[in-house]
Amino acid sequence: MYPSHCIAFAGTELLAKGALVDVVRAVKAALDQGSERSVALLDAETSKPVEINFTGTEEEVLQRIPRAPGRSAGRPKLGVIPREVTLLPRHWEWLAKQPGGASVALRKLVEHASRDAAQADTMREARDAAYRFMHELMGDAAGFEEASRALFAADGERFRSLVADWPQDVRAHLLELAGPAFGPGTGAT
């Protein structure tokens, strides 16, 4: 599944950011113009690479991007998606005794756990996205290793000082991604 918002860099210069189709158009145009710089097309939130086949015309490239899938089985009005869960027999026995049955009990457990872990999850996801991004664009740059250590140590002040001399477009997006990795209220800049 493709992300809805992407970001593309030509070397260390921001090429485009926004809706997938718009970013793909910008990348295709840069490639067609013979850009000598490497182009990175990434999910704007997770920094995971977005794989697109850029051969052919712009129209052909855009037609190869799959559209969002339709709804599947389950309770579509509620957004319920059926999946398999594997548990031990004692877990199924406990779930069967819960008011509302296994589905209700599992939903309550997941809601409770997700609320308790929300801040830690946000920090981890931001750290991982920032690391993927800086590894993709600046993995060979001076200071990469030290900046990585500061990121994983949640040392925002040191991290910002270590990336201060990196190219402006890279630094701006990196700080936006990494901001939440340093905890609430720390900000990106």
N, C-alpha and C positions, 0 to 999 in steps of 0.2 A: 504494500500500500504506500502510495506516495504522500508526502506531507503537503499541507495546504500552503504553508509559507516557507520560502527558501531564501538562501543567500548565495551569491556567487562572487568569487574573487578571481581576478586575472592577476596572477602573481600575488602581490600583497595589496593590490588596489581593488576596492569595492567595485564590482561590475553592476550588480543589481540586487535588490532585496524586495520581497513582496510575494505575491501569489505565484504559485508554481509555474503557471503558463507564461506569465510576464517575465519571470526570471529565465525560463527556458528560451524564450524569444531573444532576450539580451545575450545569452550565452551563444546561441546559434549565430546571431549577427557577428559577435566577436570572432567566433571560429571561422565564419565565412570570409571575414576581412583578413584572415591569415594571422591572427594574434600569435605572437611568438612565445608569450608567457603561458605557463600552465594555468588551466582553469579549474577551479574547485567549485563544485555545486553541492551545497549542503542544506540539510534541514536547518532552518533558522533557529529552532529551539533546542534541538538535541545535538547538532553538528554532525549527525550521521551523514555519510555520503549519499547522494541521490544519483542513482545510475540511470542515465538516459542515453539512448542510441541517437547520436546527432547526425547520422548519415542521411543524405537525401535533402529534400526541400524542407523549409520551415513547416509547411502544412503536413508533410509526411512525419516529421519528428513529433509534432503535436498530436497527430492521430495515434501514435504508438503509446501515448500516456494513457493508462487505463483509467476509466471513470470509476467513481466510488461504487462499490458493490451494492446491490439491492438488499432488502431485508431478508433475514433467514428465519428459520423456525424459532419458536419460543413465544413470548408475549410481546409482539412488536410495538404495541401501543405503549407499553411500559419500558421499552428498550431492553427487554430481557433477552439474553443470548445463552442458548444452552451449550454447556461444555461438560466434559467428563471430569469427575473428581474421584480420586482414588484415596480411600481411607481404610484404616484397619477395622475389623468387625466391632471392636469395643467403641470406636468413634461412631459408627452407624447406629449402634444400640443407643448411645447417649443422644444422638440427634433425633432418633425416633421418639424419644420421651419428651422432647421439647415442644412447648406450645407452638402450634403452627407448622410443625414438621421440620424436616431437614433444611429445606430451602430458606425458610424464615430464619431459623437459627444461624445458618451459615451467613446470610446477609447481615444479620445483627453483629456477628463476630467480626466480619470484614469491615463493617462501618466503624465499629469501636476501634479496631486495630489501625485503620487508616487515619482516624482522627488523632490517635495517640502518636503516630509516627509521621504526621504531616510535615512538621518543621524539619525533622531529620531527613525525610525523603526529598524535600525541596532543596536542602543544602547539598545532598549527595547528587541529585540530578543536575544541579547547576555546576557543581565541581566537575562531574563527568563530561558534561557538554563543553565546558570551558577547556578541559584537558584535550578532548578530541579535536576541538577547533585549533588550539595552539599547536598541537602535534601535527595536524594536517598542514598548516600554513607556516609555522615557525619551528618545526622540529629540528632543523639544522642551525637555528639562529643562536648567536651568543646569548647566554643567559637563560636558555630554554630549561635546562636541568634545574637551575636554582629557582626559576619561576614555578616550575612544576612542584618542587618541594614546598615552596611557600603556599601554593594553592592547596595541596593535600594537607598541610599543617593548619589550614584556615587562618593564615597570617595575611590578612588583607592589606595592611600597610606595606609590608615587605613585597608582596606580590605586585601591588601597583607601582612601587618604586622600580622593581626589576623590569617591568614591561614599559616603563615610561618612554624609552627611546625606540620602541618598536614602531613600525609604520602606523600612521594615524588611523587608517581604516581598520586595520587588524586590531589595534589597541582599543578602539572605540567599541567594536563588536565584542571583543574578548572581555572587556570590563562590564559590558552589559550582561553577558552570559554569566560571568563569575560573581557578580554582585551578591546574589542570594547565597552563594557558597560560604560566605563569611558570617552568616547569621542575620537575623532580622535587624533592620535599621542601619546596616553598614553601608548600603548604597554601592553603586558601581564606581563612583569617582572619588 
